[in-house]
Amino acid sequence: MSEDYRKQLYRDFNQKATDELIEIWQTNNRVEWSEITFAVIREILQERLAEVPSQNEPITEAAGNYNEAEKLEGQKEKPKFNWRLPILGAIGF
């Protein structure tokens, strides 16, 4: 990572409200946010709060995936055809 990228991240996240940064920090979504982002947020929170709040367990790609049974179950369900729509449409209702 270049130092310029880190500085840009710092500028961007430093403009956010403290509550928003705390939410990102505590949610700890490692799929959505990079390691460098968390380092920058930690730095900003330390400057603003002196003590950084604790984080939840990290959310990773594995935790966000559906299991195979849920995938197959979702594929089996097909929307039911509404027969009233074409019949009533043909009649002119």
C-alpha positions in Angstrom: 0.0 0.0 0.0 1.3 3.4 -0.8 1.5 6.1 1.8 -0.6 8.4 -0.5 -3.5 5.8 -0.4 -3.3 5.7 3.4 -3.4 9.4 3.7 -6.4 9.6 1.4 -8.2 7.0 3.5 -7.4 9.0 6.6 -8.8 12.2 5.0 -12.0 10.4 3.9 -12.7 8.6 7.1 -11.7 11.6 9.3 -14.6 13.5 7.7 -17.1 10.8 9.0 -18.9 11.1 12.3 -17.5 9.4 15.3 -20.6 7.3 15.7 -20.3 6.0 12.1 -16.6 5.1 12.6 -17.5 3.3 15.8 -20.2 1.3 14.0 -17.8 0.2 11.3 -15.1 -0.6 13.9 -17.4 -2.7 16.1 -19.2 -4.5 13.3 -15.7 -5.6 12.1 -16.8 -6.6 8.6 -13.6 -7.8 7.0 -15.4 -8.6 3.8 -16.5 -5.0 3.2 -13.5 -3.2 4.7 -9.7 -3.8 4.3 -7.1 -4.2 7.0 -5.7 -0.8 6.2 -9.1 0.8 6.6 -9.4 -0.7 10.1 -5.9 0.6 11.0 -6.9 4.1 9.9 -10.2 4.0 11.7 -8.4 2.8 14.9 -6.0 5.7 14.6 -8.8 8.2 14.2 -10.8 6.8 17.1 -7.8 6.9 19.3 -7.3 10.6 18.5 -11.0 11.4 19.1 -11.8 9.1 22.1 -8.4 8.1 23.6 -9.8 4.6 24.1 -10.9 2.5 21.2 -14.1 0.4 21.8 -13.9 -3.4 21.5 -14.8 -5.1 18.3 -17.2 -7.9 17.5 -15.9 -11.2 16.1 -14.7 -10.5 12.5 -17.2 -11.1 9.7 -15.4 -13.0 7.0 -16.4 -14.4 3.6 -16.9 -17.9 5.0 -19.4 -16.5 7.6 -21.4 -14.7 5.0 -22.0 -17.6 2.6 -25.2 -19.6 2.5 -24.8 -23.3 3.1 -25.6 -25.7 0.2 -29.0 -26.8 1.5 -30.2 -23.2 1.7 -29.0 -22.6 -1.9 -30.8 -25.7 -3.2 -34.0 -24.9 -1.3 -34.1 -21.4 -2.8 -33.6 -22.8 -6.3 -36.5 -25.2 -6.0 -39.1 -22.6 -5.2 -40.7 -21.1 -8.3 -43.2 -18.3 -8.3 -46.8 -19.5 -8.8 -48.5 -18.3 -12.0 -51.5 -16.0 -11.3 -54.2 -17.3 -13.8 -56.6 -14.6 -12.9 -54.5 -11.9 -14.5 -54.7 -13.1 -18.1 -58.3 -14.3 -17.8 -59.5 -11.0 -16.2 -57.4 -9.0 -18.7 -59.0 -10.8 -21.6 -62.4 -10.1 -20.3 -61.6 -6.5 -19.8 -61.6 -6.1 -16.1 
